Amino acid sequence: MKAKGTGGANTKTGLVFEGNTDLSTFLNKQKGYKVTGENVFYKNKLVARVFKKHSFYKFLDAEGVDWKNLISKRLLPDDSIYVIINNTMFIIECKFQQSEGSVDEKLQTCDFKKKQYQKLLSQLNIEVEYVYLLSEWFKNPKYKDVLDYIISVRCGYYFEYIPLQKLGLPVPNEN
């Protein structure tokens, strides 16, 4: 997954970072999209399913996956979306920072967390992508090594927005 997204015109077709934005709310505002419960429809066709925190585990339960037999402690994703057409679960962690703090070190845990999610979804043969949605704070050069690390372990990050096309979702026409 390519990193270093920027703002501008592209924010019309991507999940915009706002401290409390969630994927369902964002998608419901996009032309052609409708979110009903956890189901995401584009032009009346089911294209994805969205899960926040504990609802991710309800999905696993419904699919017959007993997480307790696979990992020792629950991970609660800020947002996650299972994109049906590419059989991929995107785990999206939103990190907002305005000063030095513990979030700095949390960015270094993506490899471990991605592997944990892979354990959880392996029985379902679902691919996993782990992506950070970061605030502008993390553009500071002092985060270069951490951002390079994120890419080196095959995770991803975006600043302020994630393009729908990177999630494998249809991009509405602006007409």
Order of alpha helices (4+ residues) and beta strands (2+ residues): beta-alpha-beta-beta-beta-alpha-beta-beta-alpha-alpha-beta-alpha-beta-beta
